[in-house]
Amino acid sequence: MNLFRSEEHVKNWSSYNAISEEAIMPLANWALAFSGSMVRGRLGPDILSRRSEYLSELLSALRKLGKEGSFWQPG
């Protein structure tokens, strides 16, 4: 993850790829998206068995942030 001062700085970055434009968001939004059970439980013995639950929670948090495009859909 690279941190930039603004969206303009991201787009001027030499390695910028327009495909990832939907992933540009403030750090506070990234913190909100990744503050769920997936991160808190990443060292738990049941992380693999709960991965679909964790992914669902992450996608729900991203939807609340208006991030619903194909960039965020599991491949």
PDB file with SEQRES, HELIX, SHEET and CRYST1 records, atoms N, CA, C and O in Angstrom:
SEQRES   1 A   75  MET ASN LEU PHE ARG SER GLU GLU HIS VAL LYS ASN TRP          
SEQRES   2 A   75  SER SER TYR ASN ALA ILE SER GLU GLU ALA ILE MET PRO          
SEQRES   3 A   75  LEU ALA ASN TRP ALA LEU ALA PHE SER GLY SER MET VAL          
SEQRES   4 A   75  ARG GLY ARG LEU GLY PRO ASP ILE LEU SER ARG ARG SER          
SEQRES   5 A   75  GLU TYR LEU SER GLU LEU LEU SER ALA LEU ARG LYS LEU          
SEQRES   6 A   75  GLY LYS GLU GLY SER PHE TRP GLN PRO GLY                      
HELIX    1 AA1 GLU A    7  ASN A   12  1                                   6    
HELIX    2 AA2 ALA A   18  ALA A   23  5                                   6    
HELIX    3 AA3 LEU A   27  ALA A   33  1                                   7    
HELIX    4 AA4 SER A   37  ARG A   40  1                                   4    
HELIX    5 AA5 ARG A   51  LYS A   64  1                                  14    
HELIX    6 AA6 SER A   70  TRP A   72  5                                   3    
CRYST1    1.000    1.000    1.000  90.00  90.00  90.00 P 1           1          
ATOM      1  N   MET A   1       0.851  -1.170   0.000  1.00  0.00           N  
ATOM      2  CA  MET A   1       0.000   0.000   0.000  1.00  0.00           C  
ATOM      3  C   MET A   1       0.893   1.228   0.000  1.00  0.00           C  
ATOM      4  O   MET A   1       1.855   1.309   0.764  1.00  0.00           O  
ATOM      5  N   ASN A   2       0.575   2.165  -0.845  1.00  0.00           N  
ATOM      6  CA  ASN A   2       1.270   3.437  -0.885  1.00  0.00           C  
ATOM      7  C   ASN A   2       0.336   4.509  -0.359  1.00  0.00           C  
ATOM      8  O   ASN A   2      -0.861   4.498  -0.650  1.00  0.00           O  
ATOM      9  N   LEU A   3       0.874   5.422   0.404  1.00  0.00           N  
ATOM     10  CA  LEU A   3       0.081   6.515   0.941  1.00  0.00           C  
ATOM     11  C   LEU A   3       0.486   7.806   0.235  1.00  0.00           C  
ATOM     12  O   LEU A   3       1.672   8.096   0.079  1.00  0.00           O  
ATOM     13  N   PHE A   4      -0.506   8.571  -0.186  1.00  0.00           N  
ATOM     14  CA  PHE A   4      -0.270   9.809  -0.904  1.00  0.00           C  
ATOM     15  C   PHE A   4      -1.006  10.945  -0.215  1.00  0.00           C  
ATOM     16  O   PHE A   4      -1.914  10.716   0.584  1.00  0.00           O  
ATOM     17  N   ARG A   5      -0.607  12.170  -0.532  1.00  0.00           N  
ATOM     18  CA  ARG A   5      -1.246  13.335   0.076  1.00  0.00           C  
ATOM     19  C   ARG A   5      -2.624  13.613  -0.508  1.00  0.00           C  
ATOM     20  O   ARG A   5      -3.499  14.143   0.178  1.00  0.00           O  
ATOM     21  N   SER A   6      -2.815  13.259  -1.764  1.00  0.00           N  
ATOM     22  CA  SER A   6      -4.098  13.560  -2.397  1.00  0.00           C  
ATOM     23  C   SER A   6      -4.309  12.624  -3.583  1.00  0.00           C  
ATOM     24  O   SER A   6      -3.398  11.919  -4.017  1.00  0.00           O  
ATOM     25  N   GLU A   7      -5.534  12.641  -4.087  1.00  0.00           N  
ATOM     26  CA  GLU A   7      -5.852  11.840  -5.268  1.00  0.00           C  
ATOM     27  C   GLU A   7      -5.022  12.307  -6.464  1.00  0.00           C  
ATOM     28  O   GLU A   7      -4.631  11.503  -7.310  1.00  0.00           O  
ATOM     29  N   GLU A   8      -4.762  13.592  -6.525  1.00  0.00           N  
ATOM     30  CA  GLU A   8      -3.937  14.144  -7.608  1.00  0.00           C  
ATOM     31  C   GLU A   8      -2.529  13.550  -7.587  1.00  0.00           C  
ATOM     32  O   GLU A   8      -1.968  13.225  -8.634  1.00  0.00           O  
ATOM     33  N   HIS A   9      -1.964  13.413  -6.385  1.00  0.00           N  
ATOM     34  CA  HIS A   9      -0.633  12.820  -6.270  1.00  0.00           C  
ATOM     35  C   HIS A   9      -0.637  11.357  -6.709  1.00  0.00           C  
ATOM     36  O   HIS A   9       0.326  10.886  -7.313  1.00  0.00           O  
ATOM     37  N   VAL A  10      -1.713  10.645  -6.406  1.00  0.00           N  
ATOM     38  CA  VAL A  10      -1.831   9.249  -6.828  1.00  0.00           C  
ATOM     39  C   VAL A  10      -1.793   9.174  -8.350  1.00  0.00           C  
ATOM     40  O   VAL A  10      -1.056   8.374  -8.928  1.00  0.00           O  
ATOM     41  N   LYS A  11      -2.588  10.009  -8.982  1.00  0.00           N  
ATOM     42  CA  LYS A  11      -2.694   9.955 -10.435  1.00  0.00           C  
ATOM     43  C   LYS A  11      -1.428  10.423 -11.141  1.00  0.00           C  
ATOM     44  O   LYS A  11      -1.217  10.090 -12.307  1.00  0.00           O  
ATOM     45  N   ASN A  12      -0.589  11.182 -10.461  1.00  0.00           N  
ATOM     46  CA  ASN A  12       0.681  11.618 -11.040  1.00  0.00           C  
ATOM     47  C   ASN A  12       1.814  10.630 -10.777  1.00  0.00           C  
ATOM     48  O   ASN A  12       2.914  10.794 -11.303  1.00  0.00           O  
ATOM     49  N   TRP A  13       1.554   9.611  -9.970  1.00  0.00           N  
ATOM     50  CA  TRP A  13       2.554   8.606  -9.625  1.00  0.00           C  
ATOM     51  C   TRP A  13       2.935   7.819 -10.879  1.00  0.00           C  
ATOM     52  O   TRP A  13       2.068   7.478 -11.683  1.00  0.00           O  
ATOM     53  N   SER A  14       4.201   7.534 -11.047  1.00  0.00           N  
ATOM     54  CA  SER A  14       4.675   6.855 -12.260  1.00  0.00           C  
ATOM     55  C   SER A  14       4.099   5.444 -12.417  1.00  0.00           C  
ATOM     56  O   SER A  14       3.993   4.953 -13.541  1.00  0.00           O  
ATOM     57  N   SER A  15       3.730   4.791 -11.335  1.00  0.00           N  
ATOM     58  CA  SER A  15       3.177   3.436 -11.411  1.00  0.00           C  
ATOM     59  C   SER A  15       1.649   3.411 -11.325  1.00  0.00           C  
ATOM     60  O   SER A  15       1.057   2.353 -11.112  1.00  0.00           O  
ATOM     61  N   TYR A  16       1.019   4.557 -11.489  1.00  0.00           N  
ATOM     62  CA  TYR A  16      -0.442   4.630 -11.401  1.00  0.00           C  
ATOM     63  C   TYR A  16      -1.094   3.800 -12.504  1.00  0.00           C  
ATOM     64  O   TYR A  16      -0.665   3.826 -13.658  1.00  0.00           O  
ATOM     65  N   ASN A  17      -2.135   3.067 -12.128  1.00  0.00           N  
ATOM     66  CA  ASN A  17      -2.892   2.257 -13.076  1.00  0.00           C  
ATOM     67  C   ASN A  17      -4.367   2.621 -12.898  1.00  0.00           C  
ATOM     68  O   ASN A  17      -4.913   2.479 -11.804  1.00  0.00           O  
ATOM     69  N   ALA A  18      -5.005   3.083 -13.955  1.00  0.00           N  
ATOM     70  CA  ALA A  18      -6.395   3.541 -13.879  1.00  0.00           C  
ATOM     71  C   ALA A  18      -7.351   2.450 -13.416  1.00  0.00           C  
ATOM     72  O   ALA A  18      -8.425   2.761 -12.901  1.00  0.00           O  
ATOM     73  N   ILE A  19      -6.995   1.197 -13.583  1.00  0.00           N  
ATOM     74  CA  ILE A  19      -7.848   0.089 -13.132  1.00  0.00           C  
ATOM     75  C   ILE A  19      -8.095   0.163 -11.628  1.00  0.00           C  
ATOM     76  O   ILE A  19      -9.157  -0.237 -11.151  1.00  0.00           O  
ATOM     77  N   SER A  20      -7.128   0.669 -10.891  1.00  0.00           N  
ATOM     78  CA  SER A  20      -7.234   0.714  -9.434  1.00  0.00           C  
ATOM     79  C   SER A  20      -7.833   2.017  -8.912  1.00  0.00           C  
ATOM     80  O   SER A  20      -7.804   2.264  -7.706  1.00  0.00           O  
ATOM     81  N   GLU A  21      -8.370   2.847  -9.788  1.00  0.00           N  
ATOM     82  CA  GLU A  21      -8.889   4.142  -9.356  1.00  0.00           C  
ATOM     83  C   GLU A  21      -9.946   4.017  -8.265  1.00  0.00           C  
ATOM     84  O   GLU A  21     -10.021   4.866  -7.376  1.00  0.00           O  
ATOM     85  N   GLU A  22     -10.760   2.970  -8.323  1.00  0.00           N  
ATOM     86  CA  GLU A  22     -11.806   2.789  -7.314  1.00  0.00           C  
ATOM     87  C   GLU A  22     -11.224   2.546  -5.916  1.00  0.00           C  
ATOM     88  O   GLU A  22     -11.920   2.722  -4.916  1.00  0.00           O  
ATOM     89  N   ALA A  23      -9.974   2.150  -5.846  1.00  0.00           N  
ATOM     90  CA  ALA A  23      -9.347   1.881  -4.555  1.00  0.00           C  
ATOM     91  C   ALA A  23      -8.772   3.134  -3.897  1.00  0.00           C  
ATOM     92  O   ALA A  23      -8.273   3.070  -2.774  1.00  0.00           O  
ATOM     93  N   ILE A  24      -8.838   4.251  -4.577  1.00  0.00           N  
ATOM     94  CA  ILE A  24      -8.322   5.496  -3.996  1.00  0.00           C  
ATOM     95  C   ILE A  24      -9.325   6.007  -2.971  1.00  0.00           C  
ATOM     96  O   ILE A  24     -10.460   6.344  -3.308  1.00  0.00           O  
ATOM     97  N   MET A  25      -8.898   6.059  -1.735  1.00  0.00           N  
ATOM     98  CA  MET A  25      -9.752   6.596  -0.672  1.00  0.00           C  
ATOM     99  C   MET A  25      -8.880   7.039   0.494  1.00  0.00           C  
ATOM    100  O   MET A  25      -7.736   6.603   0.621  1.00  0.00           O  
ATOM    101  N   PRO A  26      -9.421   7.907   1.343  1.00  0.00           N  
ATOM    102  CA  PRO A  26      -8.650   8.411   2.488  1.00  0.00           C  
ATOM    103  C   PRO A  26      -8.251   7.280   3.449  1.00  0.00           C  
ATOM    104  O   PRO A  26      -8.913   6.244   3.522  1.00  0.00           O  
ATOM    105  N   LEU A  27      -7.184   7.501   4.163  1.00  0.00           N  
ATOM    106  CA  LEU A  27      -6.675   6.523   5.116  1.00  0.00           C  
ATOM    107  C   LEU A  27      -7.735   6.141   6.149  1.00  0.00           C  
ATOM    108  O   LEU A  27      -7.821   4.980   6.548  1.00  0.00           O  
ATOM    109  N   ALA A  28      -8.531   7.101   6.577  1.00  0.00           N  
ATOM    110  CA  ALA A  28      -9.585   6.805   7.562  1.00  0.00           C  
ATOM    111  C   ALA A  28     -10.566   5.763   7.021  1.00  0.00           C  
ATOM    112  O   ALA A  28     -11.051   4.917   7.773  1.00  0.00           O  
ATOM    113  N   ASN A  29     -10.856   5.821   5.730  1.00  0.00           N  
ATOM    114  CA  ASN A  29     -11.757   4.831   5.134  1.00  0.00           C  
ATOM    115  C   ASN A  29     -11.092   3.459   5.064  1.00  0.00           C  
ATOM    116  O   ASN A  29     -11.749   2.441   5.283  1.00  0.00           O  
ATOM    117  N   TRP A  30      -9.803   3.424   4.761  1.00  0.00           N  
ATOM    118  CA  TRP A  30      -9.082   2.144   4.767  1.00  0.00           C  
ATOM    119  C   TRP A  30      -9.107   1.545   6.169  1.00  0.00           C  
ATOM    120  O   TRP A  30      -9.317   0.344   6.335  1.00  0.00           O  
ATOM    121  N   ALA A  31      -8.893   2.389   7.177  1.00  0.00           N  
ATOM    122  CA  ALA A  31      -8.915   1.907   8.565  1.00  0.00           C  
ATOM    123  C   ALA A  31     -10.286   1.341   8.915  1.00  0.00           C  
ATOM    124  O   ALA A  31     -10.381   0.307   9.576  1.00  0.00           O  
ATOM    125  N   LEU A  32     -11.340   2.010   8.479  1.00  0.00           N  
ATOM    126  CA  LEU A  32     -12.693   1.523   8.743  1.00  0.00           C  
ATOM    127  C   LEU A  32     -12.939   0.185   8.046  1.00  0.00           C  
ATOM    128  O   LEU A  32     -13.498  -0.737   8.639  1.00  0.00           O  
ATOM    129  N   ALA A  33     -12.523   0.087   6.798  1.00  0.00           N  
ATOM    130  CA  ALA A  33     -12.751  -1.141   6.033  1.00  0.00           C  
ATOM    131  C   ALA A  33     -12.023  -2.335   6.646  1.00  0.00           C  
ATOM    132  O   ALA A  33     -12.551  -3.447   6.649  1.00  0.00           O  
ATOM    133  N   PHE A  34     -10.833  -2.117   7.158  1.00  0.00           N  
ATOM    134  CA  PHE A  34     -10.037  -3.230   7.675  1.00  0.00           C  
ATOM    135  C   PHE A  34     -10.008  -3.305   9.206  1.00  0.00           C  
ATOM    136  O   PHE A  34      -9.082  -3.874   9.784  1.00  0.00           O  
ATOM    137  N   SER A  35     -11.018  -2.734   9.854  1.00  0.00           N  
ATOM    138  CA  SER A  35     -11.070  -2.809  11.317  1.00  0.00           C  
ATOM    139  C   SER A  35     -12.008  -3.917  11.791  1.00  0.00           C  
ATOM    140  O   SER A  35     -12.299  -4.016  12.983  1.00  0.00           O  
ATOM    141  N   GLY A  36     -12.471  -4.735  10.883  1.00  0.00           N  
ATOM    142  CA  GLY A  36     -13.442  -5.773  11.209  1.00  0.00           C  
ATOM    143  C   GLY A  36     -12.812  -7.057  11.721  1.00  0.00           C  
ATOM    144  O   GLY A  36     -11.627  -7.107  12.051  1.00  0.00           O  
ATOM    145  N   SER A  37     -13.624  -8.072  11.775  1.00  0.00           N  
ATOM    146  CA  SER A  37     -13.229  -9.375  12.319  1.00  0.00           C  
ATOM    147  C   SER A  37     -12.086 -10.023  11.560  1.00  0.00           C  
ATOM    148  O   SER A  37     -11.284 -10.745  12.152  1.00  0.00           O  
ATOM    149  N   MET A  38     -11.998  -9.777  10.255  1.00  0.00           N  
ATOM    150  CA  MET A  38     -10.944 -10.391   9.460  1.00  0.00           C  
ATOM    151  C   MET A  38      -9.560 -10.031  10.014  1.00  0.00           C  
ATOM    152  O   MET A  38      -8.685 -10.890  10.125  1.00  0.00           O  
ATOM    153  N   VAL A  39      -9.379  -8.779  10.351  1.00  0.00           N  
ATOM    154  CA  VAL A  39      -8.080  -8.339  10.857  1.00  0.00           C  
ATOM    155  C   VAL A  39      -7.922  -8.720  12.326  1.00  0.00           C  
ATOM    156  O   VAL A  39      -6.859  -9.179  12.741  1.00  0.00           O  
ATOM    157  N   ARG A  40      -8.969  -8.531  13.100  1.00  0.00           N  
ATOM    158  CA  ARG A  40      -8.875  -8.873  14.532  1.00  0.00           C  
ATOM    159  C   ARG A  40      -8.671 -10.370  14.748  1.00  0.00           C  
ATOM    160  O   ARG A  40      -8.013 -10.773  15.707  1.00  0.00           O  
ATOM    161  N   GLY A  41      -9.235 -11.203  13.856  1.00  0.00           N  
ATOM    162  CA  GLY A  41      -9.146 -12.640  14.037  1.00  0.00           C  
ATOM    163  C   GLY A  41      -8.106 -13.322  13.168  1.00  0.00           C  
ATOM    164  O   GLY A  41      -8.116 -14.547  13.047  1.00  0.00           O  
ATOM    165  N   ARG A  42      -7.217 -12.563  12.567  1.00  0.00           N  
ATOM    166  CA  ARG A  42      -6.278 -13.146  11.589  1.00  0.00           C  
ATOM    167  C   ARG A  42      -5.315 -14.163  12.181  1.00  0.00           C  
ATOM    168  O   ARG A  42      -4.744 -14.966  11.443  1.00  0.00           O  
ATOM    169  N   LEU A  43      -5.124 -14.152  13.477  1.00  0.00           N  
ATOM    170  CA  LEU A  43      -4.233 -15.131  14.102  1.00  0.00           C  
ATOM    171  C   LEU A  43      -4.995 -16.262  14.774  1.00  0.00           C  
ATOM    172  O   LEU A  43      -4.399 -17.144  15.392  1.00  0.00           O  
ATOM    173  N   GLY A  44      -6.303 -16.232  14.651  1.00  0.00           N  
ATOM    174  CA  GLY A  44      -7.125 -17.268  15.271  1.00  0.00           C  
ATOM    175  C   GLY A  44      -7.003 -18.602  14.552  1.00  0.00           C  
ATOM    176  O   GLY A  44      -6.713 -18.645  13.357  1.00  0.00           O  
ATOM    177  N   PRO A  45      -7.224 -19.680  15.276  1.00  0.00           N  
ATOM    178  CA  PRO A  45      -7.097 -21.009  14.674  1.00  0.00           C  
ATOM    179  C   PRO A  45      -8.188 -21.322  13.648  1.00  0.00           C  
ATOM    180  O   PRO A  45      -8.069 -22.277  12.881  1.00  0.00           O  
ATOM    181  N   ASP A  46      -9.250 -20.515  13.637  1.00  0.00           N  
ATOM    182  CA  ASP A  46     -10.371 -20.790  12.742  1.00  0.00           C  
ATOM    183  C   ASP A  46     -10.474 -19.804  11.574  1.00  0.00           C  
ATOM    184  O   ASP A  46     -11.528 -19.709  10.946  1.00  0.00           O  
ATOM    185  N   ILE A  47      -9.414 -19.084  11.279  1.00  0.00           N  
ATOM    186  CA  ILE A  47      -9.491 -18.042  10.248  1.00  0.00           C  
ATOM    187  C   ILE A  47      -9.884 -18.605   8.884  1.00  0.00           C  
ATOM    188  O   ILE A  47     -10.643 -17.968   8.153  1.00  0.00           O  
ATOM    189  N   LEU A  48      -9.390 -19.767   8.534  1.00  0.00           N  
ATOM    190  CA  LEU A  48      -9.721 -20.326   7.220  1.00  0.00           C  
ATOM    191  C   LEU A  48     -11.175 -20.784   7.149  1.00  0.00           C  
ATOM    192  O   LEU A  48     -11.830 -20.620   6.120  1.00  0.00           O  
ATOM    193  N   SER A  49     -11.671 -21.347   8.222  1.00  0.00           N  
ATOM    194  CA  SER A  49     -13.059 -21.806   8.215  1.00  0.00           C  
ATOM    195  C   SER A  49     -14.045 -20.637   8.254  1.00  0.00           C  
ATOM    196  O   SER A  49     -15.214 -20.805   7.908  1.00  0.00           O  
ATOM    197  N   ARG A  50     -13.587 -19.464   8.668  1.00  0.00           N  
ATOM    198  CA  ARG A  50     -14.456 -18.289   8.756  1.00  0.00           C  
ATOM    199  C   ARG A  50     -14.203 -17.278   7.643  1.00  0.00           C  
ATOM    200  O   ARG A  50     -14.730 -16.167   7.688  1.00  0.00           O  
ATOM    201  N   ARG A  51     -13.394 -17.654   6.635  1.00  0.00           N  
ATOM    202  CA  ARG A  51     -12.996 -16.691   5.614  1.00  0.00           C  
ATOM    203  C   ARG A  51     -14.181 -16.116   4.841  1.00  0.00           C  
ATOM    204  O   ARG A  51     -14.153 -14.939   4.482  1.00  0.00           O  
ATOM    205  N   SER A  52     -15.196 -16.889   4.579  1.00  0.00           N  
ATOM    206  CA  SER A  52     -16.350 -16.351   3.841  1.00  0.00           C  
ATOM    207  C   SER A  52     -17.107 -15.329   4.696  1.00  0.00           C  
ATOM    208  O   SER A  52     -17.599 -14.324   4.182  1.00  0.00           O  
ATOM    209  N   GLU A  53     -17.196 -15.590   5.991  1.00  0.00           N  
ATOM    210  CA  GLU A  53     -17.821 -14.635   6.913  1.00  0.00           C  
ATOM    211  C   GLU A  53     -17.014 -13.338   6.947  1.00  0.00           C  
ATOM    212  O   GLU A  53     -17.577 -12.244   6.897  1.00  0.00           O  
ATOM    213  N   TYR A  54     -15.697 -13.472   7.032  1.00  0.00           N  
ATOM    214  CA  TYR A  54     -14.823 -12.295   7.087  1.00  0.00           C  
ATOM    215  C   TYR A  54     -14.897 -11.506   5.783  1.00  0.00           C  
ATOM    216  O   TYR A  54     -14.944 -10.276   5.804  1.00  0.00           O  
ATOM    217  N   LEU A  55     -14.907 -12.201   4.659  1.00  0.00           N  
ATOM    218  CA  LEU A  55     -14.979 -11.528   3.369  1.00  0.00           C  
ATOM    219  C   LEU A  55     -16.307 -10.796   3.228  1.00  0.00           C  
ATOM    220  O   LEU A  55     -16.348  -9.671   2.729  1.00  0.00           O  
ATOM    221  N   SER A  56     -17.377 -11.422   3.659  1.00  0.00           N  
ATOM    222  CA  SER A  56     -18.697 -10.797   3.606  1.00  0.00           C  
ATOM    223  C   SER A  56     -18.721  -9.507   4.427  1.00  0.00           C  
ATOM    224  O   SER A  56     -19.264  -8.493   3.990  1.00  0.00           O  
ATOM    225  N   GLU A  57     -18.133  -9.558   5.606  1.00  0.00           N  
ATOM    226  CA  GLU A  57     -18.069  -8.385   6.476  1.00  0.00           C  
ATOM    227  C   GLU A  57     -17.240  -7.268   5.832  1.00  0.00           C  
ATOM    228  O   GLU A  57     -17.621  -6.099   5.889  1.00  0.00           O  
ATOM    229  N   LEU A  58     -16.111  -7.628   5.223  1.00  0.00           N  
ATOM    230  CA  LEU A  58     -15.257  -6.640   4.555  1.00  0.00           C  
ATOM    231  C   LEU A  58     -16.008  -5.999   3.396  1.00  0.00           C  
ATOM    232  O   LEU A  58     -15.987  -4.776   3.255  1.00  0.00           O  
ATOM    233  N   LEU A  59     -16.674  -6.800   2.560  1.00  0.00           N  
ATOM    234  CA  LEU A  59     -17.417  -6.259   1.427  1.00  0.00           C  
ATOM    235  C   LEU A  59     -18.565  -5.370   1.887  1.00  0.00           C  
ATOM    236  O   LEU A  59     -18.884  -4.381   1.228  1.00  0.00           O  
ATOM    237  N   SER A  60     -19.184  -5.710   3.006  1.00  0.00           N  
ATOM    238  CA  SER A  60     -20.251  -4.881   3.563  1.00  0.00           C  
ATOM    239  C   SER A  60     -19.699  -3.521   4.003  1.00  0.00           C  
ATOM    240  O   SER A  60     -20.317  -2.488   3.744  1.00  0.00           O  
ATOM    241  N   ALA A  61     -18.550  -3.520   4.660  1.00  0.00           N  
ATOM    242  CA  ALA A  61     -17.910  -2.268   5.079  1.00  0.00           C  
ATOM    243  C   ALA A  61     -17.548  -1.422   3.867  1.00  0.00           C  
ATOM    244  O   ALA A  61     -17.716  -0.202   3.884  1.00  0.00           O  
ATOM    245  N   LEU A  62     -17.055  -2.063   2.821  1.00  0.00           N  
ATOM    246  CA  LEU A  62     -16.703  -1.327   1.606  1.00  0.00           C  
ATOM    247  C   LEU A  62     -17.949  -0.752   0.934  1.00  0.00           C  
ATOM    248  O   LEU A  62     -17.908   0.362   0.412  1.00  0.00           O  
ATOM    249  N   ARG A  63     -19.054  -1.496   0.941  1.00  0.00           N  
ATOM    250  CA  ARG A  63     -20.309  -0.988   0.371  1.00  0.00           C  
ATOM    251  C   ARG A  63     -20.755   0.271   1.101  1.00  0.00           C  
ATOM    252  O   ARG A  63     -21.221   1.225   0.479  1.00  0.00           O  
ATOM    253  N   LYS A  64     -20.610   0.271   2.430  1.00  0.00           N  
ATOM    254  CA  LYS A  64     -20.986   1.452   3.215  1.00  0.00           C  
ATOM    255  C   LYS A  64     -20.148   2.661   2.829  1.00  0.00           C  
ATOM    256  O   LYS A  64     -20.580   3.803   2.988  1.00  0.00           O  
ATOM    257  N   LEU A  65     -18.956   2.406   2.323  1.00  0.00           N  
ATOM    258  CA  LEU A  65     -18.070   3.488   1.874  1.00  0.00           C  
ATOM    259  C   LEU A  65     -18.289   3.825   0.401  1.00  0.00           C  
ATOM    260  O   LEU A  65     -17.586   4.665  -0.160  1.00  0.00           O  
ATOM    261  N   GLY A  66     -19.258   3.170  -0.218  1.00  0.00           N  
ATOM    262  CA  GLY A  66     -19.558   3.426  -1.617  1.00  0.00           C  
ATOM    263  C   GLY A  66     -18.639   2.700  -2.582  1.00  0.00           C  
ATOM    264  O   GLY A  66     -18.536   3.081  -3.748  1.00  0.00           O  
ATOM    265  N   LYS A  67     -17.975   1.666  -2.110  1.00  0.00           N  
ATOM    266  CA  LYS A  67     -17.030   0.897  -2.929  1.00  0.00           C  
ATOM    267  C   LYS A  67     -17.668  -0.440  -3.286  1.00  0.00           C  
ATOM    268  O   LYS A  67     -17.499  -1.425  -2.568  1.00  0.00           O  
ATOM    269  N   GLU A  68     -18.402  -0.473  -4.399  1.00  0.00           N  
ATOM    270  CA  GLU A  68     -19.132  -1.679  -4.787  1.00  0.00           C  
ATOM    271  C   GLU A  68     -18.745  -2.206  -6.153  1.00  0.00           C  
ATOM    272  O   GLU A  68     -19.306  -3.204  -6.607  1.00  0.00           O  
ATOM    273  N   GLY A  69     -17.806  -1.565  -6.816  1.00  0.00           N  
ATOM    274  CA  GLY A  69     -17.474  -1.937  -8.183  1.00  0.00           C  
ATOM    275  C   GLY A  69     -16.747  -3.256  -8.319  1.00  0.00           C  
ATOM    276  O   GLY A  69     -16.464  -3.934  -7.332  1.00  0.00           O  
ATOM    277  N   SER A  70     -16.454  -3.602  -9.535  1.00  0.00           N  
ATOM    278  CA  SER A  70     -15.816  -4.883  -9.836  1.00  0.00           C  
ATOM    279  C   SER A  70     -14.412  -5.008  -9.239  1.00  0.00           C  
ATOM    280  O   SER A  70     -13.931  -6.120  -9.020  1.00  0.00           O  
ATOM    281  N   PHE A  71     -13.759  -3.886  -8.978  1.00  0.00           N  
ATOM    282  CA  PHE A  71     -12.427  -3.918  -8.376  1.00  0.00           C  
ATOM    283  C   PHE A  71     -12.443  -4.675  -7.059  1.00  0.00           C  
ATOM    284  O   PHE A  71     -11.475  -5.354  -6.719  1.00  0.00           O  
ATOM    285  N   TRP A  72     -13.544  -4.561  -6.311  1.00  0.00           N  
ATOM    286  CA  TRP A  72     -13.640  -5.128  -4.977  1.00  0.00           C  
ATOM    287  C   TRP A  72     -14.207  -6.537  -4.935  1.00  0.00           C  
ATOM    288  O   TRP A  72     -14.196  -7.165  -3.875  1.00  0.00           O  
ATOM    289  N   GLN A  73     -14.689  -7.040  -6.025  1.00  0.00           N  
ATOM    290  CA  GLN A  73     -15.292  -8.370  -6.038  1.00  0.00           C  
ATOM    291  C   GLN A  73     -14.220  -9.447  -6.047  1.00  0.00           C  
ATOM    292  O   GLN A  73     -13.232  -9.344  -6.775  1.00  0.00           O  
ATOM    293  N   PRO A  74     -14.415 -10.478  -5.240  1.00  0.00           N  
ATOM    294  CA  PRO A  74     -13.441 -11.577  -5.209  1.00  0.00           C  
ATOM    295  C   PRO A  74     -13.309 -12.214  -6.585  1.00  0.00           C  
ATOM    296  O   PRO A  74     -14.293 -12.368  -7.309  1.00  0.00           O  
ATOM    297  N   GLY A  75     -12.097 -12.575  -6.930  1.00  0.00           N  
ATOM    298  CA  GLY A  75     -11.826 -13.123  -8.247  1.00  0.00           C  
ATOM    299  C   GLY A  75     -12.065 -14.552  -8.307  1.00  0.00           C  
ATOM    300  O   GLY A  75     -11.880 -15.165  -9.358  1.00  0.00           O  
TER     301      GLY A  75                                                      
END                                                                             
